[in-house]
């Protein structure tokens, strides 16, 4: 069948409009969908045309075509995670790298880590006692970083993780500051100084990670089951740079995403109303020393977490897939060099799949488990998030700790739900703070 040649319709955006889209992808892509339909192209100056996909039939087709579609990533992201990062690789090298990274992140490997993860969270909730209220996102970010580090490396204290990741935190802060200013208002000096600061901190992060690699190699008590242990015992030895890039990727990808997810879960758990009652009852009946199997059996909590991730779409869109040559797909003959993304936010708001999509209602997942083409908080196909099992496990343990910690109060959370851009993720409003009164 003859298909229209070329790209679907869509707007040409200048730098400021692209900035506004990145700052508020939910609103901007939503209005573009209303204007252009379920598939549209965003043209940006100096970048590949970006085709935005939004429906389950698009997702089904993308999953089928994923391996032969693309080269992935943008140069800006490459600087952060490194050119050898799994997120930057394509084809066979990508598949091989994922094979190395996945085993320590599988559910059964994580089951043994539940006591350690719970211990980290309890320590963090204990540190709230007598302290001033802390921004909720700062609190969940500290937890997410420590938990990710506990899977990557041998056990470390909070202070060691903080020191290791200090350059990463400075990079993230720098990116926030830089992105808070519209491109037209940025001076040439501010752009140069942001670039230089980024390069300095990125080199420091590599130094810190190299020290971890050296320590792991020289210490006979190092954890062989940690992700670093697995990378070091790869059947075909990896170069040091390959190892550093995977570690940086995991810290970046596993950190802000999970921090936002935990913060959203806390928001919805503490909101007045009946929506959280069934999940709360399950959490309250859980043993203090619960296992991964106990957590997996909590149907209402699972549905609650799924609904948190659906309505919040922590990661608003998938990684880009770049067509390697002309491709007949999604009803078009797309040219080579087209970037394809799935708007996870819009996919989670299709009223024919999710009636009243703006309503938080975990019951929609209780009797009908989510489908891989309509529920996509972790993406899909060959690039589906390798940290999905860890992130959901963390959410459940976090909620159990939240319910068990007396005297917790969320300040500034009595506002209707909306998301704000937080790095490349969406988070609940950043002014929400957490206080512990006893
Ligand atoms: C709530 C938490 C998280 C969410 C919502 C999330 C979501 C996502 C999404 C949407 C993608 C892109 C998938 C695609 O393009 O199809 C992705 C990729 C990725 N995520 Fe996550 N993620 C989370 C936590 C984590 C954690 C905890 C880790 C690791 C410790 C992690 C590691 C990665 C990596 C390495 C990739 C790149 C995979 C590839 O390119 O093959 N993520 N994630």
Boltz pocket constraint, residues with backbone or C-beta under 6 A from the ligand:
constraints:
  - pocket:
      binder: B
      contacts: [[A, 86], [A, 87], [A, 88], [A, 98], [A, 148], [A, 249], [A, 250], [A, 253], [A, 254], [A, 255], [A, 257], [A, 258], [A, 261], [A, 314], [A, 315], [A, 317], [A, 318], [A, 319], [A, 320], [A, 376], [A, 377], [A, 378], [A, 379], [A, 380], [A, 381], [A, 382], [A, 383], [A, 384], [A, 385], [A, 386], [A, 387], [A, 388], [A, 390], [A, 391]]
      max_distance: 6.0
